[in-house]
Amino acid sequence: MTASPGSVPASAPATPSFATTETHTGYVPGTPQNPVAVPIYQSSAYEFESFEAARNLFALKSSGNLYSRNGTPTQAVLEKRVNALEGGVGALAVGSGQAAVAVTLLTLVHTGQHIVASNKIYGGTTDLLTDTCKDFGIDVTLVDPLDLDAWEAAIRPETRAALVEGVGNPIATLADVRAIADIVHAHGVPLVVDNTVATPILFRPFEHGADFVVHSATKFMGGHGTSVAGVIVDGGTFDFTAEPEKWPTFTTPYARYADLVFTEEFALPAPGVPREDGKSPFLVLARSKGVHDLGPSLSPFNAFQILQGIETLSLRMDRHTRSALEVARFLEAHPAVAKVHHPGLESHPDHATAERLYPQGIGSVFSIDLACGEDEDPIEVSGRFIDSLTLFALVANIGDARSLVVHPATMTHSRLNAEQRAEAQITLTTIRLSIGLEDVRDLTADLGKALDRVRPAGQHAAGQNTAGQHIAGQATAGQAPAGHPAEAVPGGRGASAAVPA
Ligand SMILES: Cc1ncc(COP(=O)(O)O)c(C=O)c1O
């Protein structure tokens, strides 16, 4: 790591730094009560100034508060703030990260058309792509995000979107966003990047050619595991008018909206340059059709919770990232761990990519493969490890202040078939970790104890594949670093979990 995320430069930057943006952008106290914190506007609907004002709002001819399914003033602050962090032309907040992905794709892609997506992504997104998209008559090709020829080969005349996670969940696969963007752009296809794991603190996809960025704000943005939310950001770079016949919803009169042509009515001053009102053809359609019709709205309370989280995002990402790398180094030295999928490690095949694209680190979500002998049951081994952990909560989530653990093959990615799981590099002993904000010495002590119940330090499994990742002579495996009160970490989740003989 060469720099600290969110660090404050000596002189004031030309654009606000992350730390300032996180705490200020999008909100100016202005109500008679003048609250310094963003208020939770808990109102289902908003009173129109006049009949004419109401008609104009419904006709998309003016901006303003209408009905909370379409947006709230609390949500509007969140949208401005995330947009500023990502450097887009505007944003749309929705009820979950899943909704952010779904609304983005369904705004771009219709029945009979096609999506190309990474095969190393969050299992819920794979479910959406391989099951629900099929119901909608949308075909999907999943490709290895690192195989650029596969992206090229998968594109068809009817392809309308490409989707990749910047840092893939759960294997921390690092996509070369610029290279993928160049390929899909050559075919007139926009690139959507899910930036949930890295957050804009560590990676800004628009600087690498992405056209749309989606987030599960449930994770690091909220940061405390309290509220589900999602955000879509438009980079304003995709030109729907370059091949207008491919995008009739945007480029031809839309009868539903009194024959408005979205690319004319909401045109940007120039590619990537925001309008005063934060609108764009894509964002207006996503809000007034996708969210309006399907209804995945964000509650004002959840928007407030995510805003609270964002105020400390760069501080937290710094700690998360540093701790995760320290934990990864500890894990790669333990004989119970066959592989550590953390590209920040020098031994990882994608380490050079990590240094190039993620100079501040790759965040704190990564996986390990537990060592498993040929005569052992991988599910039992995984269970013995997970149930021996005390500090790590067994939770289907990432990006919490608390450290979390999950068994992707039977939990978050359990709907994938065996072939899809293999392509996603998820084995039956793959364990995903999300490193929290606790003292890292407590975390390594907890992990060390649980790993010792899988395989005590010094003992190797018969037929074990160590994948060449064990580095001899590093920290004594399973042992807390010097000076750490290891006894402060009690018992284990499964009190009956036996230490193997
Ligand atoms: C990378 C990624 N994208 C999207 C989602 C979906 O987000 P949510 O759970 O907020 O709907 C998740 C959830 O784990 C995720 O990890």
The ligand as an SDF file (V2000), in Angstrom:
LIG
                    3D

 16 16  0  0  0  0  0  0  0  0999 V2000
  -21.1420   -7.1040   -4.8040 C   0  0  0  0  0  0  0  0  0  0  0  0
  -22.5930   -7.0970   -4.4110 C   0  0  0  0  0  0  0  0  0  0  0  0
  -23.4840   -6.4790   -5.2010 N   0  0  0  0  0  0  0  0  0  0  0  0
  -24.8030   -6.4480   -4.8860 C   0  0  0  0  0  0  0  0  0  0  0  0
  -25.2700   -7.0620   -3.7460 C   0  0  0  0  0  0  0  0  0  0  0  0
  -26.7280   -7.0110   -3.4170 C   0  0  0  0  0  0  0  0  0  0  0  0
  -26.8920   -6.0230   -2.4440 O   0  0  0  0  0  0  0  0  0  0  0  0
  -28.0820   -6.0200   -1.3520 P   0  0  0  0  0  0  0  0  0  0  0  0
  -27.8460   -7.1710   -0.4520 O   0  0  0  0  0  0  0  0  0  0  0  0
  -27.9370   -4.6810   -0.7220 O   0  0  0  0  0  0  0  0  0  0  0  0
  -29.3490   -6.1590   -2.0960 O   0  0  0  0  0  0  0  0  0  0  0  0
  -24.3800   -7.7080   -2.8960 C   0  0  0  0  0  0  0  0  0  0  0  0
  -24.8590   -8.3840   -1.6790 C   0  0  0  0  0  0  0  0  0  0  0  0
  -24.1420   -9.0930   -1.0070 O   0  0  0  0  0  0  0  0  0  0  0  0
  -23.0010   -7.7290   -3.2320 C   0  0  0  0  0  0  0  0  0  0  0  0
  -22.1010   -8.3440   -2.4620 O   0  0  0  0  0  0  0  0  0  0  0  0
  1  2  1  0
  2  3  1  0
  2 15  2  0
  3  4  2  0
  4  5  1  0
  5  6  1  0
  5 12  2  0
  6  7  1  0
  7  8  1  0
  8  9  2  0
  8 10  1  0
  8 11  1  0
 12 13  1  0
 12 15  1  0
 13 14  2  0
 15 16  1  0
M  END
$$$$
